[in-house]
């Protein structure tokens, strides 16, 4: 059965590339609207080793855009749901599950020791996102980051760009990420999926969020809840997966 699973892939990029993908090791941080579609597309492409990182459970507000969010899955752990779903796609995929909150105080992954061919960042918490980007940059691990899926409607305005070439630098979240990275001396060398569309939201909602990590660390921060449509996050995730896979394929770079 597995021989047929990737047969249509091989019609495009060939048997050698399919074997190459099975040897690759990718980490996806965040399994929401962006990261969930990215993780699934990577496994459907045939990436053989995948680390998925998320601490959250499915909420009813996720149903409009997240691939594992259904009325029947509300309240369940996202990592648990994705473990079953991804194994159902490819039983041979080697999964590493990290059911925890990625933060700068604790190393859920030590990038100086772990060997990853690529990292996909779909984190929406600013401090965690910046720390992940910095860690990969300093350890020369290729990373692609989502920055522009919230508060938008039109997926055709998404584009992929190096940090130095981002066009919409004045969008609030984008400008903050650029500012934080610049303070760390990082002005290029990180790839982003972002949008030319001007962000819009009917009402700005800010709430206090408290998270206790697996090691008992108490983290508290203000979280801005963005507007999210069914269209943009999913496409951003697929863009990320496509970019990663293309970077691995011989003769398609």
N, C-alpha and C positions, 0 to 999 in steps of 0.2 A: 504493500500500500504506500509506504513512504517513497518508493521509487517514483510513483506517479505524483506525489504531493508537489514536487518542484519541477515537473516536466515542462510546464509552460514558461517558467523562468529560464530553463535551459534552452528552450527554443530561441530565446533572445540573447542571453549572454554565454551560453555554452556550459558543457560539463565541467571544464576546468575551473571556471569562475564559481560554479555552484559548490564544488569541493572547497574552494578557497573561502567562500563565505561560511562554510560549516566550521572552519578553524578560527574564525574571528571572535573576539571578545569585546562586547559593548556593554556599557552601563547606562541605564536610563533613570534619571532622578526626577521623581514626580510622576504619578500615574493618573493625572486628571485628564482634562479635555485634550491637551497637547500630548503629554507623555504616554497616555494610554494608547492612542492611535500610533504613535511612534514605535512603541514596544511591539505592538501587534504586527505592524508592517515589517519590522526587522525579522521577526520570527517567520512570517509568511515568505520573506525573501530567502530565508534559509540560514541566517546568522545562527551559529551553533552554540554560542556561549553568551548568556545574557544575565546581567545583574539588574534587578529592579529594586528601587528604593522609594518607600512611601510609608507614612505613619498613620494615614487617615482611613476613615470608614466612609462608605457611600452614604450620602445624604440625599434627600428628595430633590434638593436644588441642583444636584449633579445630573439629573435625568435628561435635561434638555441637550446635553452635549458630550457626556462621557460614555464610552463604549461599553463599560461593564455596569453602568448605572441603570437599574430597572426597579420597578416597584418591588419585585421579589428579592432584590439584593440590598435594599436600604438597610443600613446598620452593619453590613458585613465589611470585613477588612478588604481593602483594595488589593493588597499583596496576595491574599488568599484567593481572591477571585481571579486575579491574573495568573497565578500559578496554575490553577486548574484550566483556565482558558488557553494559555499558551502551550501547555502540555497536550491539550486536545488538538491543537493545530499541528504540533510536531512533538510526538512523544520522546524523540531523541534529543530535544534541546536541553542543554545543560543550564539550569537556572540556579542563580544565587539570589535568595530572597532576604532583603533587609527591611524588616518591618519596624522602622524607627524614623525619627525626625533628624534630618541632616542639619548639623549646626557647627559653628566654629569652635565650640568648647570641647566637643567630643569627636573622635575620628571613627565614624562608622565605616569609612574606607580610608586607608592610608595610601595615598597615591604614590608615595615614594617607594612603597613595597609592592603594590599590586600592579599587574601588567594589563592595561586596557588598550585596545586598538582605537577606541573612540568612546566619547562620553556625550550623551544627549542630556541637556539641562532643560527641564520643564518645571523648575521651582518658581513659585510666585512670592516667596518671602525674601525681601531684599538682602538682608544680612547673609542668609544662607546661600543665596544665589551668587553674591559677590565672592564669598569664601570658596565656593566650588569653582568658579571661573578662575580665581587666582591660583588655587591649588593645581588645577590642570595646566594652566599656563606655565607655572614654575617647574612643573614636572614634565613638560613637553609632551603632554597628552592631548591629542586633537579633541576639540570640544565644539559642539554647535549648540547654541542657546536660543530659546524662544523669548522674544521681546516684542510683543505687539498683537497678541491674540485677543486680549480683553478689550471691551468697550468698542468693538468693531463689528461690522456687518458683512463686508465685501472681501471674500478670500482671494479675489483676483488681484488685490492690491498688495498681497504679501510678496516679499522678495528676500533673497539670500545675499548677505553682504558681509565683508570683513568690517570689524569695528571702525576702522578709519574711514570707511566709505559710506557709513549709514547716512541716509538722506534726511530723515525726519528727526533731527536731533532735538527739536523743541518739545516733542511729546513728553509729558511729565515723567512717566516711568523710564522711557528711553534716556532722557537727559540725566536722570538720577543715576542710572547704571553707568553711563559714560563718565559722569562726574566721579563716582566712587572708584571706578577702575583707573581713572587718570590720577587720583590721589595715590594709587598703588604703583604708578609708573607704567601702567598698561594702556597703550593707545592704539595698538593694532595686534593682529595675530590671533584674534578670536572671531569665529564665524557666528553670525546671528541670522535668525529668521525674524523679520520684522515687517512692518506695514507702512505703506504710504498714506493710508486712510487716516483722517483726523479722528482721534478717539472721541467718543460721545457716551454720556450716561445721563439718564433722567434724574437720578438722585445719587448723591455721594453718601455712601454708607461706610462708617468706620466703627469697628468694634474691637474690644479687647479680647485677645485670645491667649489662653494658658495651655501649655503643653508640658507633660512630664515624659521625659525620654525613658528608654528601657533601663538606663543606669540611674534613674531617679533625679536627673537634673531638671529643675523647674524653670521653664522658659516662658516669659510673658512679653507680648508685643502688641502694638496696634496694627490691625489688619484692615486694609481698604478692600471692600467687596466690589469687584468690577462687574459691569454688565457683561454677559456672555451669550452669544448666539450659537445655534447648532452648527454653524458653517465654518468659522474662521479657525477655531482651535484644532479641529480635526485635520484640516488642510495643512496647518502649520506643522502638526505632528508628522504627517505623511511627507511633507517637504523635508523635514529633518531626517527621517529614515532614508528617503531617496538620496539625499546628499551623502549620508554616511555610506550607504551601499555603493554608490557610484565611486566614492573615493577608494574602495577596495577593488573594484573590477579592473581587470587588465584590459587595456585598449578602449575603455569608456571614460577615462578621466578627462 
